[in-house]
Every structure is written in C-alpha cells, then in structure tokens.
Amino acid sequence: MSRSISLSILLAIGAATPVSAGDSLGPYVGLRIRDSVASGKGSELVASPSYLERRGSGVVIGASKSGGWFVLTNNHVVAPERKGLVPVPSVYLDGDWRTGRVLGTDAKADLALVHVKSSLKLRAMNLAAAAPSDGSKVMTRAFAAGTKWTTRTATLRHTIALADGKQAIAPHTHFVNVTFKQGESGGAVVANGRLVGLIYGNDVENKAGLCVDQPSIKAFLTRWNNGEVTTASVVPQPIRDARRAETFTPRPVRNSGPAANFKPRPLGR
C-alpha cells in the first residue's frame, strides 16, 4: 500500500481581478506576481508583460513604520520563473493593484514577507500565541483561482493518516480535512480570530490540505525582526522544485516506520 504524501502547489496563472466579498481592506488579500529583468529595489521595478502573471493569496499582518503594510504569503508564490528575473508583487487593495516588494523569504518553511505602500487604513491579523491543539476547528480564507473569495470550516491535525493506517508528520506543516484550489496558496488558516497557519498546497493522495504551521510562521517573523531574513531563497521554479523534493520529507510518528518523500507537482505549470 502506498504511503507517500503527494504535494500540489496552488498557484494560479493569468487570473482576473479578485472578488473579495468586502475584504478589499484586509486582512485577506489577493496577490499578483509579475517578473522583471531589471535589478534594484522591488518598488522601482517595472514588470515585463512578456512573462506569465501568477496569482496567490496573502494576509495583512501589520503596519510598517515607514508607511505601508506587511503581507505574509508563500515563498513559492513570489519566486520568479527562471534565473535572472526579479519578482514584482502587487497587492489588491480597495479595488486597485498596489505595487509592493519582497522583503524576505524562507524556502524551507515556504514563507515570504511582502511590503506594500498604502495610506489606506487596513485590517491586520495577529498571529496566535501558540499552535492550536490537534483536532481544533479552524477557518480557511483565500482567493480560489486567484480571484474568488473562498472560506471553509475545517479540522486541523498535527499528523496525517497514510494509506496503510500509520500516522506521519511533516516539517513546518499542519494538515486540514479540506483541499484547496489554485490561487489559494498564501491564504489564512484562522482560529479564534488569530492566524494559526498559511495555506500552501494539497496532499493529493491522502486528500488533505497542507498549511505552514504557527511555530514556523512565528520563527520566520522573529528572524525577520532580528534582521536574519533575506530574499536569497527567492529562486527560479526548477531550482525551487528540487529544493522542495529535498526538504519536504514526512517523518512518521513514533514507531510508525519510514515514510516516502513528498513528490512536488506544481499546478498550472
């Protein structure tokens, strides 16, 4: 019996304008990524229309002292298509796309921090103080296909049951009993009004959604505050796939025996 966890990354290509069900002032936002051949600060880049536009989701997590807002999303959402390109993110706020820049990334945890300049008074979401307990009820909130506002009720699990009945865990990952659509990467997993996870893909074989867990988000933001996070992990797609194949190795719960590696299969590529 198969015991692998098959990963699908949820990135939409060439989507339309988000329909946000009244949430265009945050904390849940749509992201648009275009690549540029220019170099320099992200706020100074002009995206080239010759490269594919990609869509994902994000969460406003706070205001910056310099004016603007911080948006949390996935590393694979902002990563460029190939070497030599620089990602130019835009955030959909109050009916318009606002150009931002990538501040920092973590390829292993699949997290990225984007800054967008805006004088709008946005709603921001606080990170939960701790991870929810196994079996907690949560809400997922994101933009399916990069455009359609989607919310679901789900149960969060720290482990996943494999096909042979054994339980497995995966680095930086919690599981939910719903699956996601393209464009929902970077969307929020919420419990009691606080952020407890970030959507990043599906376990296709075991029919579960995957989210970056609260401890990984907290560690990433702590490193950012300490000046330890860079954009070095924003890497082109082929390299990104190779890294994910090496990084995402589910580890069985005690006495469960070995488990197979994740097999990344990005959608829409």
C-alpha positions as CSV (number, residue, x, y, z in Angstrom):
1,M,0.0,0.0,0.0
2,S,1.3,3.4,-0.9
3,R,2.4,5.6,2.0
4,S,3.6,8.7,0.1
5,I,2.4,12.2,0.5
6,S,2.0,13.8,-2.9
7,L,2.3,17.6,-2.9
8,S,0.5,20.0,-5.2
9,I,1.4,23.7,-5.0
10,L,-1.6,26.0,-5.5
11,L,-0.5,28.8,-7.8
12,A,-2.9,30.3,-10.4
13,I,-1.7,31.6,-13.8
14,G,-3.2,34.6,-15.6
15,A,-6.2,35.2,-13.4
16,A,-8.6,38.1,-13.4
17,T,-9.4,40.7,-10.7
18,P,-10.1,39.3,-7.2
19,V,-13.7,39.4,-5.9
20,S,-13.1,39.9,-2.2
21,A,-16.6,39.8,-0.6
22,G,-16.0,43.1,1.2
23,D,-12.5,42.2,2.4
24,S,-10.6,44.6,0.0
25,L,-9.1,46.4,3.0
26,G,-7.7,43.3,4.5
27,P,-6.6,41.3,6.3
28,Y,-7.1,38.8,3.5
29,V,-5.8,39.9,0.1
30,G,-5.1,38.7,-3.4
31,L,-1.5,38.9,-4.8
32,R,-0.4,39.3,-8.4
33,I,3.2,38.4,-9.3
34,R,5.0,39.5,-12.4
35,D,8.7,39.1,-13.2
36,S,11.1,41.8,-14.2
37,V,14.5,41.6,-15.8
38,A,15.6,44.8,-14.0
39,S,17.6,45.0,-10.8
40,G,17.3,47.2,-7.8
41,K,14.6,47.7,-5.2
42,G,11.3,46.0,-5.8
43,S,9.4,49.3,-5.5
44,E,11.4,50.6,-8.5
45,L,10.9,47.6,-10.8
46,V,8.6,47.6,-13.8
47,A,7.2,44.2,-14.6
48,S,7.5,42.8,-18.1
49,P,4.3,41.8,-19.8
50,S,6.2,39.0,-21.7
51,Y,6.3,36.8,-18.6
52,L,3.4,34.9,-17.1
53,E,1.4,36.5,-14.4
54,R,0.9,34.4,-11.3
55,R,-1.7,34.7,-8.6
56,G,-1.8,33.8,-5.0
57,S,-3.3,34.9,-1.7
58,G,-1.9,36.7,1.4
59,V,-2.6,38.0,4.8
60,V,-2.0,41.6,6.1
61,I,-0.2,41.2,9.4
62,G,0.8,44.7,10.4
63,A,1.7,48.3,9.5
64,S,5.3,49.4,8.8
65,K,6.9,52.5,10.4
66,S,7.9,53.8,7.0
67,G,4.3,53.9,5.8
68,G,2.5,50.9,4.3
69,W,1.7,47.3,5.3
70,F,3.3,43.9,5.7
71,V,1.7,41.0,3.9
72,L,2.6,37.3,4.6
73,T,2.4,34.8,1.8
74,N,4.3,31.7,0.4
75,N,7.8,31.7,-0.9
76,H,6.6,29.7,-4.0
77,V,4.1,32.5,-4.7
78,V,6.7,35.2,-5.1
79,A,9.5,33.1,-6.6
80,P,10.4,34.0,-10.2
81,E,10.1,31.7,-13.2
82,R,13.8,31.5,-14.0
83,K,17.2,32.7,-13.1
84,G,17.8,36.4,-13.9
85,L,14.3,37.5,-13.2
86,V,13.1,39.5,-10.2
87,P,9.6,39.1,-8.8
88,V,7.4,42.2,-8.7
89,P,4.4,41.6,-6.3
90,S,1.2,43.6,-6.3
91,V,-1.5,43.5,-3.6
92,Y,-5.2,44.1,-4.4
93,L,-6.5,46.8,-2.0
94,D,-9.7,48.8,-2.2
95,G,-10.3,48.0,-5.9
96,D,-6.8,48.6,-7.2
97,W,-3.4,46.8,-7.5
98,R,-0.7,48.4,-5.3
99,T,2.9,47.5,-6.3
100,G,5.0,46.1,-3.4
101,R,8.3,44.5,-2.9
102,V,9.6,41.2,-1.4
103,L,11.3,41.9,1.9
104,G,12.3,38.4,2.9
105,T,11.8,34.7,2.2
106,D,12.3,31.2,3.7
107,A,12.2,28.4,1.1
108,K,12.2,25.6,3.7
109,A,9.2,26.9,5.5
110,D,7.7,28.3,2.2
111,L,7.1,31.8,3.7
112,A,7.6,35.3,2.3
113,L,7.1,38.8,3.6
114,V,5.9,41.5,1.1
115,H,5.7,45.2,1.8
116,V,3.2,47.4,0.0
117,K,3.0,51.2,0.3
118,S,-0.5,52.5,1.1
119,S,-2.1,55.2,3.2
120,L,-5.3,53.1,3.5
121,K,-6.3,52.0,7.0
122,L,-6.2,48.2,6.6
123,R,-7.3,45.5,8.9
124,A,-4.4,43.4,10.1
125,M,-4.4,39.9,11.6
126,N,-2.4,38.9,14.7
127,L,-0.5,35.7,14.9
128,A,-1.8,33.3,17.6
129,A,0.4,32.9,20.6
130,A,0.7,29.2,20.1
131,A,-0.4,26.5,17.7
132,P,-3.9,25.2,18.1
133,S,-4.3,21.7,19.6
134,D,-4.7,18.7,17.4
135,G,-8.4,18.4,16.3
136,S,-9.1,22.1,16.6
137,K,-11.7,23.8,14.4
138,V,-10.3,26.4,12.1
139,M,-11.4,28.6,9.1
140,T,-9.5,28.8,5.9
141,R,-9.7,32.1,3.9
142,A,-8.2,32.7,0.5
143,F,-8.8,33.5,-3.2
144,A,-9.6,30.4,-5.3
145,A,-8.1,30.7,-8.8
146,G,-6.6,33.9,-7.6
147,T,-9.9,35.7,-7.9
148,K,-12.8,34.1,-6.0
149,W,-13.1,34.8,-2.2
150,T,-13.4,31.4,-0.6
151,T,-13.8,30.4,3.1
152,R,-14.2,27.0,4.6
153,T,-14.6,25.3,8.0
154,A,-12.0,22.6,8.7
155,T,-10.4,20.5,11.3
156,L,-6.7,21.0,11.9
157,R,-4.4,18.0,12.5
158,H,-0.8,17.8,13.6
159,T,-0.4,14.4,11.9
160,I,-1.9,12.7,8.8
161,A,-3.1,9.1,8.4
162,L,-1.3,7.4,5.5
163,A,-2.8,4.7,3.2
164,D,-1.5,1.9,5.5
165,G,-3.2,3.5,8.5
166,K,0.0,4.8,10.1
167,Q,0.4,8.4,11.2
168,A,3.0,10.8,9.8
169,I,4.2,14.3,10.4
170,A,6.0,16.7,8.0
171,P,8.3,19.7,8.7
172,H,6.7,23.1,9.1
173,T,3.3,21.5,8.3
174,H,-0.2,21.0,9.8
175,F,-3.0,19.3,7.9
176,V,-6.7,20.2,7.4
177,N,-9.5,17.9,6.2
178,V,-10.3,20.1,3.2
179,T,-8.4,20.5,-0.1
180,F,-7.6,23.8,-1.8
181,K,-7.7,25.2,-5.3
182,Q,-5.2,27.1,-7.4
183,G,-4.6,30.6,-6.2
184,E,-5.2,29.8,-2.5
185,S,-1.5,29.5,-1.6
186,G,-0.7,32.1,1.0
187,G,-4.3,32.2,2.3
188,A,-5.0,32.2,6.0
189,V,-5.8,29.5,8.5
190,V,-7.7,31.1,11.4
191,A,-8.8,30.1,14.9
192,N,-10.4,32.4,17.4
193,G,-9.7,35.4,15.2
194,R,-5.9,34.7,15.1
195,L,-3.6,33.4,12.4
196,V,-2.6,29.8,13.1
197,G,-1.4,28.7,9.6
198,L,-0.8,29.6,6.0
199,I,-2.2,27.5,3.1
200,Y,0.5,26.2,0.8
201,G,-0.8,23.1,-1.1
202,N,-2.6,19.7,-1.0
203,D,-1.6,16.2,-0.1
204,V,-3.2,14.7,-3.2
205,E,-3.1,11.1,-2.3
206,N,-4.4,11.5,1.2
207,K,-6.9,14.2,0.3
208,A,-5.8,16.7,2.8
209,G,-4.9,20.4,2.7
210,L,-1.4,21.5,3.8
211,C,-0.6,24.6,5.7
212,V,2.6,26.2,7.2
213,D,2.2,25.8,11.0
214,Q,2.1,28.5,13.6
215,P,5.6,27.8,15.1
216,S,7.2,28.2,11.6
217,I,5.4,31.5,11.0
218,K,6.5,32.8,14.4
219,A,10.1,31.7,13.9
220,F,10.2,33.4,10.4
221,L,8.8,36.7,11.7
222,T,11.2,36.6,14.7
223,R,14.1,36.1,12.4
224,W,12.8,39.0,10.2
225,N,12.7,41.3,13.3
226,N,16.2,40.3,14.1
227,G,17.5,41.1,10.6
228,E,18.2,37.4,9.8
229,V,15.8,37.0,6.8
230,T,16.9,37.9,3.3
231,T,15.5,37.3,-0.2
232,A,18.1,34.8,-1.1
233,S,15.6,31.9,-1.2
234,V,13.5,33.6,-4.0
235,V,14.8,31.1,-6.6
236,P,13.5,30.1,-10.0
237,Q,11.0,27.4,-10.5
238,P,13.2,24.4,-11.4
239,I,15.6,25.0,-8.5
240,R,12.6,25.5,-6.2
241,D,11.1,22.2,-7.2
242,A,14.4,20.4,-6.5
243,R,14.7,22.1,-3.1
244,R,11.2,21.1,-2.1
245,A,11.9,17.5,-3.1
246,E,14.8,17.5,-0.7
247,T,13.1,19.5,2.1
248,F,9.6,18.0,2.5
249,T,10.3,14.6,3.9
250,P,7.4,13.4,6.1
251,R,8.6,11.7,9.3
252,P,6.3,9.0,10.8
253,V,5.1,9.4,14.3
254,R,7.0,7.2,16.8
255,N,7.1,3.5,16.0
256,S,5.3,4.0,12.6
257,G,8.2,3.0,10.3
258,P,9.7,5.1,7.4
259,A,7.6,7.3,5.1
260,A,8.3,8.3,1.5
261,N,9.3,11.7,0.3
262,F,6.9,14.4,-0.9
263,K,6.6,14.5,-4.7
264,P,6.1,18.1,-5.7
265,R,3.8,18.7,-8.6
266,P,3.0,22.4,-9.0
267,L,-0.3,23.2,-10.6
268,G,-0.7,25.3,-13.7
269,R,2.9,24.9,-14.9
